[in-house]
Amino acid sequence: MSMTTQAISPLWETMPLQKTVRTQEKPAAGSLFADVFKNAIENVREAEDDVAKKEYLLSTGQLDNPAELNMATYKAEAALSILTQLRERALNAYSELSRINL
């Protein structure tokens, strides 16, 4: 009796982790602030997706260098830290502006 094995295919090829729908909109005046946050959020999503892919590859034995997972994890942590700092600074600026008496 002969047994054949099938190659393991990554899950993200059949079911993507994040479905991003991008629409082509004309940027409105003053949307630089929103664009900064959108880019930061997109960076976090991409970094987390990269970590998930590398974890999958490592767990299935397809990742040759395990240090790549560590580097991807550090990048994801840095992207999340930057996003958190941006949010905190924006909230602080909003608080300062709301205290101004006109």
URURCOR-V276253 format. One line per field, one symbol per residue. ss: DSSP state (A for helix, B for strand, O for the rest). phi: phi as a letter, one per 20 degrees, with the letter a starting at -180 (. if undefined). Layout:
# URURCOR-V276253
ss = ???
phi = ???
This chain:
# URURCOR-V276253
ss = OOOOOOOOOOAAAAOOOOOOOOOOOOOOOOOAAAAAAAAAAAAAAAAAAAAAAAAAAAAOOOOOOOAAAAAAAAAAAAAAAAAAAAAAAAAAAAAAAAAOOO
phi = .dddddfedffffecffceddddedffffneffffffffffffffffffffffffffffemeefdfffffffffffffffffffffffffffffffffefee
